[in-house]
Amino acid sequence: MTAPAGPAGPGGTSLPRLDERPAVGALHDVGRAVDVTAGGTTLARYVYVPDDAQLESPRPYVHPLRTRGGDLVSAFRPWDHVWHKGISWSLPVVGEHNFWGGPTYVHGRGYVQLDNDGSMDHQALRTLTVAHDRVDLAHTLAWHTQAGEHVVDEERALAFVVPADQPDAWVLTFTTTMTNVSAHDLTIGSPTTRGRENAGYGGLFWRGPRSFTDGTLVAPGGTGGDELRGTRQPWLGLVGRHDDVGRASTVVMVDATGEADGAGPQWFARVEQFGCLNPAPFFSTEVPFGPGDTVAFRYAVVVADGASDVARAGRLAALGLGAAVGSS
């Protein structure tokens, strides 16, 4: 491909550019957020310094999230759960602390609003680079309890991969390494590990737009609905339709952490009431997280234009897994 002409040189001679312009771009709202663009569309905005109320457990999030064709596939502060924000790393049970937002499940009492909504606070931006087909971002965070105690240090990396040979799909990869820097046990669990049946949410959580309600979940073994919640899968997708334009989109989330038996994590997923996907490593089994312990997780989120059957969703999952492994 011939590089586009550059500015005129001496005598009006056109000087060639040394490099082609990248197909993707990053617009940095310094100290606040990064917008990732491709083909004139803002695919994602990563807000790494939110201004949320303490009750919503302030933490970084990705919203808006759009397909290559520009359709919005994320929700922000929906009225039913105002702490749901696009895609975010959200943990409702970290010891006695809530890094999900809102009330905490207390067995025998239901959901109770406690003074335990912590925050994940940006400390330093380590990487922000733009290549021809991707944007890479890495930063450090310090987690604080609502009382202000520093309990966790986190290294987080995201990649926004826009393959040139996939005009209808792109991939967000997410990697986190968390270290307990407190003197306390911070075992990580979920409402299910605390006694609420089939409510094992926690981890990388995506909330779809309201129009994705009553969409279709797509798994390696077939399609379905809320009956897939709690099942173990290496990947899971959701196909929904958009108001106004009537088009469909597909979001596929992939576990790239690697379960020991290869079956994948349990999933918190639903299409009734609203659409969401969440590979939940703490669904029914608590993960020890004592003083000095480190835990790490890796995922991919594939955002695609159009509806998908099992075969296409599987190809999208493979695209996501390849991007996640390549981003490690």
Summary of the structure (lengths in Angstrom):
residues: 328
radius of gyration: 20.4
end to end distance: 30.2
largest distance: 82.6
contacts: 1122
relative contact order: 0.15
helix: 9%
strand: 47%
